């Protein structure tokens, strides 16, 4: 990585343009993205579980608003699971996002 002189004449590390322009430039953004992905994955998985439970009862499609209620319930369950630590997908994705950010700059050190 090249160093550039700042306004005081000191040498400062230049931030690579790929890092500046990355949608995951900060670790906090990468962590949030990973958590959102895990929540989405859990929603899709739980939707399949609830869909296989049939169309009878309060979550069934035959009742008034049953499908809407079921989708809202699935969203809440998925969010609750993710907030309580999830199933480990977010942690793995977070580590991979950090690796991907560092990969282009590994040869520049």
SVG drawing of the C-alpha trace seen along z (x, -y; Angstrom):
<svg xmlns="http://www.w3.org/2000/svg" viewBox="-62 -21 68 52">
<polyline fill="none" stroke="black" stroke-width="0.4" points="0.0,0.0 1.3,-3.4 1.7,-6.1 0.7,-9.7 1.9,-12.9 -0.9,-14.7 -1.3,-18.4 1.4,-18.4 3.9,-16.7 3.7,-13.4 3.3,-10.2 -0.1,-8.6 -1.4,-5.3 -3.6,-5.7 -7.0,-4.0 -7.4,-1.8 -10.2,-2.9 -11.7,0.6 -12.1,0.3 -13.5,-3.2 -16.1,-2.1 -17.0,1.2 -20.5,1.5 -19.1,3.3 -16.3,0.8 -16.8,0.9 -16.9,4.1 -20.2,2.9 -21.8,2.8 -20.5,6.2 -21.8,7.6 -25.3,6.1 -25.4,7.5 -24.4,10.9 -27.2,10.8 -29.7,9.6 -28.8,12.5 -29.2,15.0 -32.6,13.6 -33.7,13.9 -32.4,17.5 -34.3,18.3 -37.5,16.7 -37.3,18.9 -36.6,22.0 -39.4,21.4 -41.8,20.5 -41.3,24.0 -41.8,25.6 -45.1,23.7 -46.3,24.4 -45.9,28.1 -48.1,28.0 -51.2,27.9 -54.0,25.4 -56.1,26.1 -56.1,24.2 -55.3,20.6 -52.3,20.5 -54.1,22.2 -55.0,20.6 -58.7,21.3 -59.1,18.9 -59.5,15.2 -56.0,13.7 -54.3,17.0 -51.6,16.7 -50.8,13.1 -50.7,14.0 -48.4,17.0 -45.9,14.8 -45.8,12.2 -45.3,14.9 -42.5,16.5 -40.8,13.1 -41.0,12.6 -39.7,16.1 -36.8,15.7 -35.9,12.3 -36.1,13.7 -33.8,16.6 -31.3,14.3 -31.2,11.9 -30.7,14.6 -27.5,15.8 -28.9,17.4 -27.7,20.7 -24.1,19.5 -24.6,18.5 -24.1,14.8 -20.8,15.4 -19.5,17.4 -20.7,14.9 -19.1,12.0 -15.7,13.8 -16.0,14.4 -16.9,10.8 -13.9,9.6 -11.7,12.1 -13.1,10.8 -12.3,7.2 -8.8,8.0 -8.0,10.3 -7.4,7.6 -5.0,5.8 -3.0,8.8 -0.3,8.2 0.0,4.5 1.4,4.7"/>
</svg>
